[in-house]
Amino acid sequence: MEQQFQDHNIQSIAVFCASNDGIDPKIFEEAYLVGEFLANNKIELVFGGSKLGLMGQVAKGALDNNGKVTGVIPDFLKSKEVVHTGLTSLITTQDMHERKLKMHDLSDGFIALPGGFGTMEELFEILTWGQLGLHRKPIGILNSNHYYDDLLELLQKMLQKGLLKESNMNLLLVSDKIEDLILKMLEFKPLPVPKWMNKDQT
C-alpha cells in the first residue's frame, strides 16, 4: 500500500488480534495488509509478541515493509504463543495485566482485528478505560469480512435497551478498510474529562 498520511499525531498503534490463523483466508490476508499499511505510514506497531496466527501476519506485514514493531508478551506465554524473535523490540512482562498496561502506555491508539476471548477482553477493557476517562486515545475495530457484524448488532441492542450511552458507543470507531479506520482515528474527538477525574474539583 502507498503512504496515505504525511503528517499525523498517531505515532504508534496497538493491534489486538488472534494468535491463531483461523479458516478465513481474507481475514488472514488483511492482517498482513494492516501491518504493511502501518509501516508505510511510519506508524509503529505494538502487539502481543507472538509469531503465530493473525499476530504473526500483522508483524510480518510491518517488518516486510521496514516498519517498527514492538512486541509485549508476559513471561509465561513466551513458549505457549511462540514468541516472535525478529522484532524491533520485545518487552517481557510479569503477567497479562502488566502487558495490557504496557501496550496502553506505548500506543497512541488501538485497533481490534478478528480474534477470540483474548482479543475481546483487550478491546473491552481499553474501551472501558476510555469510558471512564482513564485515557483519551482512539479505539477502532477493523471489521474484516464482516467478522464483527454480530458484535456490532449486540452493541446496538445495548444502546436501544438503555444500558449503553450513545456517547460511550461513539468511542468505538468501525470500518472494514484500514485506510478509512485510520482516518477516523485521526479525526477522533475524545469525551470531555469527567468531573470526578478533576482532582481540583470540590
C-alpha positions in Angstrom: 0.0 0.0 0.0 1.1 3.5 -0.8 1.7 6.0 2.0 -1.6 7.9 2.7 -0.9 10.2 5.6 2.1 12.6 5.6 1.5 14.4 8.9 -0.4 12.9 11.8 -0.4 12.7 15.6 -0.6 8.9 15.8 2.9 7.5 16.0 2.1 4.1 17.3 -1.0 1.7 17.4 -1.6 -1.3 19.5 -3.3 -4.1 17.5 -5.3 -6.8 19.3 -5.9 -10.0 17.3 -5.8 -13.8 17.4 -2.7 -15.9 17.7 -4.5 -18.5 15.5 -4.7 -18.5 11.7 -8.5 -19.1 11.6 -10.1 -20.5 8.5 -11.0 -17.3 6.6 -8.2 -16.5 4.0 -9.5 -12.9 3.6 -9.1 -12.2 7.3 -5.6 -13.8 7.2 -4.6 -11.7 4.2 -6.0 -8.4 5.7 -4.0 -8.9 8.9 -0.8 -8.7 6.8 -2.1 -5.6 5.0 -2.7 -3.8 8.3 1.0 -4.3 9.2 2.0 -3.2 5.7 -0.2 -0.1 5.9 1.1 0.9 9.3 4.7 0.6 8.2 4.2 2.6 5.0 2.7 5.4 7.1 5.5 5.3 9.7 3.2 4.2 12.5 4.9 1.8 14.9 3.0 -1.5 15.5 2.6 -2.6 19.1 1.2 -6.1 19.5 1.2 -9.2 21.7 4.5 -10.5 20.6 3.6 -13.9 19.1 4.8 -15.1 15.6 1.7 -17.2 15.2 -1.7 -16.6 13.6 -3.0 -13.1 12.8 -0.5 -11.6 15.3 2.3 -13.0 13.2 0.8 -11.8 10.0 0.4 -8.2 11.2 4.0 -8.2 12.4 5.2 -9.7 9.1 3.4 -7.1 7.1 5.1 -4.4 9.1 8.5 -5.9 9.2 8.5 -6.8 5.4 8.0 -3.1 4.8 10.7 -1.8 7.1 8.2 -0.9 9.9 9.0 -0.6 13.6 7.4 -3.4 15.6 7.3 -3.8 19.4 6.0 -7.0 20.9 4.8 -7.2 24.5 4.4 -10.6 26.0 4.1 -12.0 29.5 6.8 -14.4 30.6 4.5 -17.4 30.9 3.3 -17.1 27.3 6.7 -17.0 25.7 6.7 -20.7 25.0 2.9 -21.2 24.6 2.4 -18.5 21.9 5.9 -19.0 20.4 7.4 -15.5 20.8 8.5 -13.6 17.7 12.3 -13.2 17.8 12.6 -10.9 14.8 11.0 -7.7 16.2 12.4 -4.2 16.5 11.8 -4.6 20.3 10.4 -7.2 22.6 9.2 -6.4 26.1 8.6 -9.2 28.6 6.1 -8.5 31.4 5.3 -10.4 34.6 1.6 -11.0 33.8 -1.3 -10.2 31.5 -2.3 -7.1 33.5 1.2 -5.6 33.1 1.1 -6.5 29.4 -2.1 -4.5 28.7 -0.9 -1.5 30.7 2.4 -1.5 28.8 0.7 -1.8 25.5 -1.5 1.2 26.5 1.5 3.2 27.6 3.3 2.6 24.3 0.4 3.4 22.0 -1.4 6.4 20.6 -4.4 4.3 19.6 -5.8 0.8 19.4 -7.3 -1.5 16.7 -9.0 -4.8 17.2 -8.7 -7.3 14.3 -10.6 -10.6 14.4 -9.9 -12.7 17.4 -11.2 -14.7 20.3 -11.7 -14.3 24.0 -8.3 -12.6 24.5 -9.0 -10.0 21.8 -12.5 -9.3 23.1 -11.1 -8.9 26.6 -8.4 -6.5 25.4 -10.9 -4.5 23.3 -13.5 -4.1 26.0 -11.0 -3.3 28.8 -9.5 -0.5 26.7 -13.0 0.8 25.8 -13.9 0.8 29.5 -10.8 2.7 30.4 -11.8 5.3 27.7 -15.3 5.5 29.0 -14.0 6.2 32.5 -11.7 8.9 31.2 -8.5 7.0 32.0 -7.3 7.6 28.5 -8.3 9.8 25.5 -7.0 7.7 22.7 -8.9 6.4 19.6 -10.1 2.8 19.5 -11.1 1.0 16.4 -12.5 -2.2 15.1 -11.4 -3.4 11.6 -14.5 -5.4 10.6 -12.6 -7.8 8.2 -15.0 -9.8 6.1 -18.0 -8.8 8.4 -16.4 -10.6 11.3 -17.7 -8.2 13.9 -21.2 -7.7 12.4 -22.9 -9.7 15.2 -21.0 -7.9 18.0 -21.9 -4.5 16.5 -25.6 -5.7 16.4 -25.3 -6.6 20.1 -23.9 -3.1 20.9 -26.8 -1.6 19.2 -29.1 -3.6 21.4 -27.3 -2.4 24.5 -27.9 1.1 23.2 -31.6 0.5 22.5 -32.1 -1.0 25.9 -30.6 2.0 27.6 -27.6 0.0 29.0 -25.0 1.8 26.9 -24.8 5.6 26.4 -24.5 6.8 22.8 -21.5 9.0 23.8 -19.8 5.8 25.0 -20.9 3.9 21.9 -19.2 6.6 19.8 -15.9 5.8 21.4 -15.7 2.7 19.2 -14.7 3.5 15.6 -15.6 0.9 12.9 -14.6 0.3 9.3 -13.9 -2.6 7.0 -10.9 -0.7 5.4 -7.7 0.1 7.3 -7.3 3.4 5.4 -10.8 4.6 6.5 -10.3 3.4 10.0 -7.1 5.3 10.5 -8.7 8.5 9.1 -11.5 8.1 11.7 -8.9 7.7 14.4 -7.1 10.8 13.3 -10.4 12.8 13.4 -11.5 11.3 16.8 -12.7 13.7 19.4 -12.5 12.2 22.9 -15.2 12.6 25.6 -14.8 15.5 28.0 -12.8 14.6 31.0 -15.3 13.5 33.7 -15.7 16.0 36.6 -14.7 13.3 39.1 -11.3 13.0 37.3 -10.5 16.6 38.1 -8.7 16.4 41.3 -9.2 20.2 41.9 -13.0 19.7 41.7 -14.7 20.4 45.1 
